[in-house]
């Protein structure tokens, strides 16, 4: 048994999309989440900059005594995973790409046309393509970057015609020309527009790595006898710039949760050093 929290981090609020799946599968686990909202988005930055930011955040989480780190960011997973694993060899560090690529590879059938969308850096790395093709040679894969999605999502512009128009701008021709029937959401922000995507492209099956990675979290913790069994249900969410959108997104993600009534959420703004605690409704 290990009651230390699990550390999650992302360039912003996108990594929050993994937390409800953790709550469902491993309700006794606590979370320390770091959203680098002051420096988002990462997907259009230089790889050297992404590595520096990621190392700073991983250092912070390790000093916070987490038992495991989940890189809930495709851009960081594509560029920094090996380096972070080498820097912290005693703590399991899991990227989000590999679990989703493995599960997708075995699920593909003859005739499938797989699409992958993500940030510029993730798509340029070809990380999903490489891992899927290694496991399932000969599959048909198409990739495209959608760099405007993250800024719009961070601003809370989701259920709006602006988001729908942006989706169509990037994806109408991509879906039609390549006859895409399966689509990987290669950015943890993108599950927040899954409803939009399903409505606009109802014949496309959507693959969500934010849910797949949590199954791997459980496997690793179980294998290492590190599952929690405590009664402290306080999750801590750090932000480098605590915005109203960040807080509202956490409230939205947890609003339908039927977790323990004693579970608490603490927000900590590392910029202005304000914090507040409230229980889930």
CORBEL-V752402 format. One record per backbone hydrogen bond with DSSP energy under -1.0 kcal/mol. NH is the residue of the N-H (numbers start at 1). CO is the residue of the C=O. E is the energy in kcal/mol with one decimal. If there is no record, write none. Layout:
NH:CO:E ; NH:CO:E
This chain:
2:227:-1.7 ; 6:30:-2.7 ; 7:68:-3.2 ; 8:32:-2.6 ; 9:70:-1.7 ; 10:34:-2.1 ; 16:13:-1.5 ; 17:14:-2.1 ; 18:15:-1.7 ; 19:16:-1.1 ; 22:18:-1.5 ; 23:19:-2.5 ; 24:20:-2.0 ; 25:21:-2.3 ; 26:22:-3.3 ; 29:26:-1.8 ; 32:6:-2.5 ; 33:236:-2.8 ; 34:8:-2.3 ; 35:238:-2.5 ; 36:10:-2.2 ; 37:35:-2.1 ; 39:36:-1.4 ; 45:42:-2.4 ; 50:46:-2.2 ; 51:47:-2.5 ; 52:48:-1.8 ; 53:49:-2.5 ; 54:50:-2.6 ; 55:51:-2.3 ; 56:52:-2.0 ; 57:53:-2.1 ; 58:54:-2.7 ; 59:55:-2.4 ; 60:56:-1.9 ; 61:57:-2.4 ; 62:58:-2.5 ; 63:59:-2.3 ; 64:60:-1.0 ; 65:62:-1.8 ; 66:61:-1.3 ; 67:5:-2.6 ; 69:92:-2.4 ; 70:7:-3.3 ; 71:94:-2.9 ; 72:9:-1.4 ; 72:70:-1.5 ; 73:71:-1.2 ; 77:73:-2.3 ; 78:74:-2.4 ; 80:76:-3.2 ; 84:80:-2.4 ; 85:81:-2.5 ; 86:82:-2.0 ; 87:83:-1.8 ; 88:84:-2.0 ; 91:88:-1.4 ; 94:69:-2.8 ; 101:97:-2.8 ; 102:98:-2.5 ; 103:99:-2.1 ; 104:100:-2.4 ; 105:101:-2.4 ; 106:102:-1.6 ; 108:104:-1.2 ; 112:109:-2.2 ; 114:140:-2.5 ; 115:182:-3.2 ; 116:142:-2.1 ; 117:184:-2.0 ; 118:144:-1.2 ; 121:43:-1.7 ; 123:119:-2.5 ; 124:120:-2.5 ; 125:121:-1.5 ; 130:126:-2.8 ; 131:127:-2.1 ; 132:128:-2.7 ; 133:129:-2.7 ; 134:130:-1.8 ; 135:131:-1.5 ; 136:132:-2.2 ; 139:136:-1.3 ; 142:114:-2.6 ; 144:116:-2.1 ; 146:118:-2.6 ; 149:146:-1.6 ; 152:148:-1.6 ; 153:149:-2.5 ; 154:150:-3.0 ; 155:151:-1.4 ; 156:153:-1.8 ; 157:152:-2.6 ; 158:156:-1.5 ; 160:158:-1.8 ; 164:160:-1.7 ; 165:161:-2.6 ; 166:162:-1.9 ; 167:163:-2.6 ; 168:164:-2.3 ; 169:165:-2.1 ; 170:166:-2.0 ; 171:167:-2.6 ; 172:168:-1.9 ; 175:171:-3.1 ; 176:172:-2.4 ; 177:173:-3.0 ; 178:174:-1.2 ; 180:175:-1.6 ; 181:113:-2.2 ; 182:113:-1.6 ; 183:205:-2.7 ; 184:115:-2.9 ; 185:207:-2.4 ; 186:117:-2.1 ; 186:184:-1.4 ; 190:187:-1.3 ; 192:189:-1.9 ; 193:190:-2.3 ; 194:191:-1.3 ; 197:193:-2.4 ; 198:194:-2.8 ; 199:195:-1.8 ; 200:196:-2.5 ; 201:197:-2.8 ; 204:201:-1.8 ; 205:181:-2.8 ; 207:183:-3.4 ; 211:208:-1.4 ; 212:208:-1.4 ; 213:209:-2.3 ; 217:213:-1.7 ; 218:214:-2.2 ; 219:215:-1.8 ; 220:216:-2.4 ; 221:217:-2.4 ; 222:218:-2.6 ; 223:219:-2.5 ; 224:220:-1.7 ; 225:222:-1.2 ; 226:221:-3.3 ; 235:264:-2.7 ; 236:31:-2.6 ; 237:266:-3.2 ; 238:33:-3.6 ; 239:268:-2.0 ; 240:35:-1.9 ; 243:241:-1.0 ; 247:243:-1.8 ; 248:244:-2.9 ; 249:245:-2.3 ; 250:246:-1.7 ; 251:247:-2.3 ; 252:248:-2.5 ; 253:249:-2.6 ; 254:250:-1.9 ; 257:254:-1.6 ; 263:260:-1.9 ; 264:233:-2.7 ; 265:278:-2.0 ; 266:235:-2.8 ; 267:276:-2.2 ; 268:237:-2.3 ; 269:274:-2.5 ; 270:239:-2.5 ; 273:269:-1.7 ; 276:267:-1.2 ; 278:265:-1.9 ; 280:263:-1.5
